[in-house]
Amino acid sequence: MPHSAAAAAVNGCPTGICRPGLVRSGSGIIAARAAMEMIGLPYSWGGGGVRGPGYGIGKGAKTWGFDCSGLSEYAWARAGVPIGTTTQEQWRSGVRIEKEQVEPGDLVFYDNDSSSPGPEHVGLVVETARMVHAPYTGQFVRVDPLDRRTFMGAVRPSESAANVGS
């Protein structure tokens, strides 16, 4: 192992990226599996949450399913880690990590609307190049590539995230 790679590894975390309280891969795997179990459920704007799928609001009011942040919230709740309800809360729910460092369960965020501060979309990593997510109205929870033009960043949820809910 080159010296730089050895120096970058501390308990499996790249130096400067992982911090104390970081949820490790066991919880991430639980979250990823929970989200994968929801494949095929319809997208419902404002739908779902810690208890699972549900009816949304507005254009999702008549559809039982998940929106993107509801799916993420549910999956991490199954792993015992609260991450917040909205994509903005979830963006602050842990430690930012490099795309090349993602593990199952990590949250990946997308800025789909340049006219407003993002993120507007979130998915859960299932492997280094794929995520499970609830894409948009008329679609269903599915697995897609995580590499997209609108990629904003990745977060590994933390049990001690200070900004959840604020």
C-alpha positions, -999 to 999 in steps of 0.1 A, spaced: 0 0 0 15 34 -9 23 57 20 -5 82 10 -31 55 10 -19 42 43 -20 77 58 -55 82 45 -69 51 62 -80 53 98 -104 25 109 -115 23 72 -123 61 70 -104 86 48 -87 111 71 -106 144 72 -138 128 59 -150 105 87 -156 118 122 -166 104 155 -203 93 156 -203 83 120 -226 55 113 -206 27 97 -216 3 69 -237 -20 91 -264 6 95 -260 17 59 -266 -19 47 -298 -21 67 -310 12 52 -301 2 17 -319 -31 21 -350 -14 35 -351 9 5 -346 -20 -19 -376 -37 -4 -397 -8 -16 -388 -12 -53 -420 -10 -74 -440 13 -51 -452 45 -68 -437 79 -63 -461 100 -42 -451 137 -37 -449 142 1 -455 105 7 -440 81 31 -418 86 62 -405 68 92 -435 44 93 -432 34 56 -452 44 25 -482 67 28 -504 91 9 -487 123 -1 -498 158 -3 -508 180 -33 -503 161 -65 -494 130 -44 -526 131 -22 -543 102 -40 -511 80 -44 -498 56 -17 -461 54 -19 -429 75 -13 -413 106 -24 -375 107 -25 -369 120 10 -397 99 25 -380 67 11 -346 78 26 -362 87 60 -380 54 61 -348 34 52 -326 51 78 -354 48 104 -353 11 99 -316 13 107 -324 33 139 -309 66 127 -331 97 124 -321 118 93 -350 143 90 -379 146 67 -369 169 38 -339 167 14 -325 198 31 -326 182 66 -311 150 52 -283 170 35 -273 181 70 -278 146 86 -242 135 86 -208 139 72 -201 149 36 -181 123 17 -165 121 -17 -185 103 -44 -156 78 -47 -160 69 -10 -197 60 -10 -209 28 6 -244 12 7 -269 34 25 -250 67 19 -273 95 7 -266 110 -27 -281 145 -35 -290 163 -67 -296 199 -74 -324 196 -100 -335 232 -100 -307 259 -104 -332 286 -96 -335 276 -59 -309 264 -34 -307 226 -35 -308 198 -30 -341 188 -45 -336 151 -48 -320 123 -27 -313 86 -32 -296 58 -13 -264 42 -25 -268 4 -31 -234 0 -47 -206 23 -58 -224 33 -91 -261 28 -84 -288 42 -61 -323 33 -51 -347 62 -52 -382 74 -58 -377 95 -90 -407 116 -97 -445 116 -103 -456 88 -126 -426 66 -118 -419 39 -92 -391 33 -66 -363 19 -87 -325 15 -90 -306 39 -113 -271 51 -119 -260 76 -93 -237 95 -116 -258 124 -131 -251 159 -143 -270 174 -113 -250 155 -87 -245 178 -57 -228 156 -31 -230 126 -7 -236 123 30 -230 94 54 -257 98 81 -245 103 116 -263 95 149 -250 127 163 -258 151 134 -264 185 149 -286 199 122 -314 174 118 -347 191 122 -333 226 123 
